[in-house]
């Protein structure tokens, strides 16, 4: 009798062990995940069946299985079905894993891609001895926010196309749907423009770069020419690559400020007409676009070429940190203020942004701008990116404008992630540990519930003054990007302790992706 009890207990324990020995945690956390008994073993390439509309997701799955180098390459009785289900919402998916069949249901290619990304995490988490062993389960999932963004500044430092694709892979894995590509700056113009070749011949290169930190005095410079730009062919390649992974690429063409590289290429675009160099230093500069008609002609020509490269809905026009020093002393700018009945230079900036918005809208696009575009009056159809805290987002939402929250204290990944900065790579400053990002709530408490719909999401920003290499970018982004993915995707996040365990489980996936991630998990002080 006792022997029988022991055998029954052993069988029961073995079943439970099988049930929970597989790793089933996905980042970001799905809305609903039901674990079932049994599992699927994949030793070689499954049969792939896909409705035509979902072929991109099927292709991603095929490529992912190939990378895992399974035990043999013969097709098995296992199969995966990508099935169109028009009843589901735009980004929603259902993933079903049974012992001999996997099904991903979605109403759109985007939803199917997200289903694949969840499956791909499970496959990588449960790949051992050349075999994938997946727990049977059902996942029903869709995002909390429609805008889930990550940014990368390539103006201060530029990175190869292969790295841009790698960065996009990281975003895709975590179901971000917007890549904000910051392409123009005081320190370099990074997009090919055919009509104005000096933007690339002159504006894409600086003669020197600051050594060390901005606060180190006296300033020292490396006296080394630095720069480059992305050709139209390369940009199209990146945009196509992102689209295949469910990601929209948003170009940022800064105006009226952060434009010294453009003014250095064509001095007549500035207020003084004097020759200036591409900035070798970080910070904010007074050399901004003049508000005369010739500048608008130039910028409209730029937009004409940009819209041909980026098929998405948005163009980001910057609008931040534009000192009005030169405008105050500029006859052309003062004439515009008088002609348009404006009160002062902040209203001139509003005029500048509104005029460009009207042209961009005529091209079938909408503008996003940093929250300074609120000053002097907000352009009629603009989406506001609130970076100087939450006040800009609150103000814009109250004006019934869509808002993307990206407060610098929480969402700027160029800040230090550890208190012991002596053992960290150089950063601009600040301190944003992963738990602070994880605890972030994009909808401010102060905002009336009726206006919550105007907060369309959040974004992490990566400013690269101190990130000379792609390895440094990766170190600053990973794993903090995991925390942000939970913020923008998941309605009910797990505890931070559970989240930490999930991230540690994903380290081997980051190793496979050759990502130079940090292992900092510093807690906020009580």
Buried (B, 14 or more C-beta within 10 A) or exposed (E): EEEEEEEEEEEEEEEEEBBEEBBBBBBBBBBEBEBBEBBBEBBBBBEBEBBEBBBBBBBBBBEBBEEBEBEEEEEBEBBBBBBBBEEBEEBBBBBBBBEEBBBBBBBBBBBBBBBBBBBBBBBBBBBEEEBBBBBBBBBBBBBBBEBBBBBBBBBBBBBEBEBBBBBBBBBBBBBBBBBBBBBBBBBBBBBBBEEBEBBBEBBBBBBBBBEEBBEEEEEEEEEEEBBBBBEBEBBBBBBEBBBBBBBBBBBBBBBBBBBBBBBBBBBEBBBBEEEBBBBBBBEEBBBBBBBBEEBBEBBBBBBEBBBEBBEBEBBBBBBBBBBBBBBBEBEBBBEBBEEEEBEEBBBBBBBBBBBBBEBBBEBEBBBBBBBBBBBBBBBEBBBBBBBBBBBBBBBBBEBEBBBBBBBBBBBBBBBBBBEEEEEBBBBBEEBBBBBBBBEBEBBBEEBEEEBEEBBBBBBBBBBBBBBBBBBBBBBBBBBBBBBBBBBBBBEEBBEBEEBBEBBEBBBEBBEEBEBBBBEBBBEEEE
